[in-house]
Amino acid sequence: MRLLGRIALIVFAAVLLLVAVILVRTLTYKPPVTADASSVRVAAPVAVDVAGAARRLSAAIRIRTVSHQDPAHDQPAEWDRLHAFLRTAYPAAHAVLRREVVAGHTLVYTWPGSDPSLAPIVLMAHQDVVPVTPGTERDWKHAPFAGDIAEGAVWGRGAIDDKGSLITLLEGVETLAARGFRPRRAVILVSGHDEEVRGQGARAAAALLKSRGIRAQFVLDEGLAVITDNPVTDGKLALVGTAEKGYATLVVTAKAPGGHSSAPPQDAGGVVTLARAVTAIADRPFPMAFRGPGADMLQVLAPDAPFPVRMAVANSWLFEPMLVGQVGATPSGAALLHTTIAPTMLKGSPKENVLPQDATAWINYRLAPGDTSATVMARAKEAVGDLPVTLAWAKTPDEPSPVSSMRSDAWRVVAAVAGEVTKAPVAPSLVTAGTDSRYLQPVAQDVYRFQPMDLSLEDVGMIHGTNEHLTLKNLEQAVQFYARLIATAAS
């Protein structure tokens, strides 16, 4: 009995010690060191012609710069129309900007700075939009390419992604140029024409800047936004992407003799082999881990989060499984914590009574920072084992981007302006989709991804979906952000 009593006492003391450690770490927790944005003097607000900006966004939406998977379906004349419209709509901007066109229709604007020793800043927004899914046109409250201004918003494909950014960025430049602002550091605008499909324009722009020896202080592109109902703090949160996932598509092919379906082989042929291979790959997901930009977000927010969240983050050495379980409970949350695997396309026989001579599947990966296309391929090969299939990349993969700094002057400026304009706390995070900014990484110290627009989690679904629209409030906020960012960073 004495021995049991001693054991119980030791266990009790250990529990008390553990509780004490957890409480002390929670109460003394400090987030990762980030540059102090409070010391930045953010430029004053500007006067925004909201009605005029809405009309100009409406006109841009009516120009159908739709990028199709097959470029033969594109209409290059629409990009020419957009370029002509921009020159007419923004005379003050075009008077101070040096305009160049690369790769056919990608725009590169340079606003020279008075001090050439200062590294320039690069602001990005692409011109093209995705198609509207055939048959869904009647689901739109306002026709997708009408550019209607109604219900306090501008409606249409591209209103947010990404003509909303392009127009509000040029509105900001026009406003500053019209009142005589002259930047000390150069301001470069890059507007790719094919972000939604190929990104060749951004690659060409990056090559142009690199050939001139340009090393920008920072690049800012689309990516994340102000989430008005984020579940961590249950309020507004401005998320700035410090990195984005890589992109790769694996082609899995099972060869077979083919033949008539009335006499199938004993092994059931290539389709079954392919199914086994795809299942084997999908059944070996990459483990989720509390690291990288997804973890940075919670670590930065923890001091203002509910006590249980703060406690779990401060003691992630103990509570990581719980954190991973909570964040990874939704597909969007899980995507922040690991490389994702998504079988998306299948091809087999051209007829239902013919055995295919080859069966093929395409598996799309979004690679988290820390993984590479080489590690993905190795994992897939290990998963399929000795199944008679071949594995190959559909095209050269895009590796995950480097993680940009949260301690640099660039972060300090971007975070300060974002916080001041949106009236929301600012935190880093990971962009799980892809942007043109990945191609600018070699010519910039830091690359950030943020749109200054308030969106609920439900609102995010309209991007590439139905009823895309930009509220007039968001339009004004975005113009303020870009104008004040340029005036702050380039003064």
Residue, then its C-alpha position, 0 to 999 in steps of 0.5 A: m500500500r505504501l508503494l502504491g501511495r508513493i506511486a500515486l504521489i509521484v503521478f500527482a506531482a508529475v501532473l501538477l508539474l505538467v499543468a504548471v509548465i502548460l500554464v506558464r508557457t501559455l501565460t508567457y507565450k509570445p508569437p514568432v518575431t515579426a517586424d514591428a509594423s506600428s512604427v510605419r507612418v502609413a500615407a494618408p487616405v486618398a479621395v476615391d471616385v467610387a462611382g467612376a471606378a465602378r464604371r471602369l471595372s464594369a467596362a473591363i468585365r465586359i471585355r472577354t479576356v477569357s483564358h481557355q485550356d486550349p489557347a485556340h479558343d482564346q480571342p486575342a483581340e479582347w486583350d487588345r481591347l482591354h489594353a486600349f481601354l486602360r490607356t483611355a481610362y487612366p491618362a494620368a497613370h499612362a503619362v507617368l508609366r513606361r509601358e511595355v508588352v511582353a509575351g504577346h499581351t502581358l503588360v509591364y509598367t514602370w514608374p521611375g523613382s527619383d532615387p535609383s539606389l532604392a530597390p523597386i516594388v512590384l505590384m501584380a494583377h492579371q488580365d485574364v479570367v476563367p470561363v463560365t461553366p456552360g449551362t450555368e449562365r442562368d444561375w447568375k443573378h446578373a449576366p456574367f459578362a454584363g458588368d452590371i452595377a447593382e445591389g451595391a456591387v459590380w457583378g461579373r466574371g473577374a470582378i474579384d479574380d482578378k480584374g478587381s485588383l487590376i482596376t483598383l491598382l490602376e485607380g490608385v496609380e491614377t489618383l496619385a499621378a493626378r495629384g503630382f506624387r512622384p515615387r522615390r523608389a521605382v514602382i513596377l506593375v506586372s499584369g500577366h495575360d494568361e495566369e489562369v492557364r499557363g503563366q507564360g506572360a509572368r515568366a516573360a516579365a520576370a525574365l525581362l526584369k532579371s535581364r535588367g538586374i532588378r532585385a525588388q524589395f517586394v512583390l505583391d500579388e493576389g492570393l489571400a484576403v480579409i476573412t470577415d468570419n475567420p474561426v480563430t478569432d471569430g472576427k476580421l482577419a487580414l491574411v497575407g500569403t508568405a508562400e504558395k504551394g507548388y503544382a504538379t500533375l502525375v500521369v499514371t498509365a497502365k498498358a494492356p493488350g486490349g481486345h473485346s470485352s466479351a473475353p476479358p483477361q483473368d486480371a481484368g485488364g488495364v482499368v483494374t490495374l490503374a484503379r489499384a494504382v490510383t487507390a494505392i497512391a490516394d491511400r497514402p496521404f502526406p502526413m499533416a504537420f503543424r509547421g510552415p506558414g499555416a502554423d505561423m498564422l495560428q502562432v501569430l494570432a494565438p495571443d488574441a485567440p481564445f484561451p484553449v487555442r493559445m494554450a494549444v499553440a503555446n504548448s504545441w510540443l504536447f498538443e500538436p495532434m489536437l491542433v492538426g486534428q482541429v485545423g485539418a478537420t476541413p479540406s481547406g484547413a487540411a490543405l494548409l498542413h500538408t501536400t494534397i493528392a487529388p485524382t482528377m481525370l481518367k481515360g480508358s476505352p473509347k467504347e464500352n465493349v472494348l478493352p483499352q490498350d492503355a488506361t490513364a489517370w491524372i493526379n493533381y498535387r499541391l506541394a506544401p513548402g518542405d516537399t518537392s516534386a522528387t519526394v512526391m514521385a518517390r512516394a507515389k512509386e513506393a505506393v504502387g510497388d510492383l503494379p505494372v504502371t508507369l508514372a510521369w509528370a504531365k509537365t515540369p512541376d512548379e515547386p513550392s515557393p520559398v517562405s517570405s520573411m515576416r521580419s523584413d522592412a517589406w513585411r513591416v510596410v505591407a502589414a502596416v498598410a493592410g492593417e490600417v486600411t482594412k482595420a483588421p489584425v494581420a497574419p501570415s498564411l499559406v496560399t494553397a492555389g497558384t499565382d503568377s507571383r511565383y515566377l517573380q521570386p528570382v527578382a525579389q527579396d520577398v513575395y507576398r500575396f494579398q487582396p485588400m477585400d473583405l470576404s466571408l468564407e462563403d464569399v470565397g466560393m464565388i471566385h471561379g464560381t457563380n455570381e462573382h461580384l465586388t462590393l463598392k465598399n471593397l472597391e473603395q477599400a482596394v483603391q485606398f490600399y494600393a494608393r496608400l501602399i505605393a505612397t508609403a513604400a515608395s516615398 
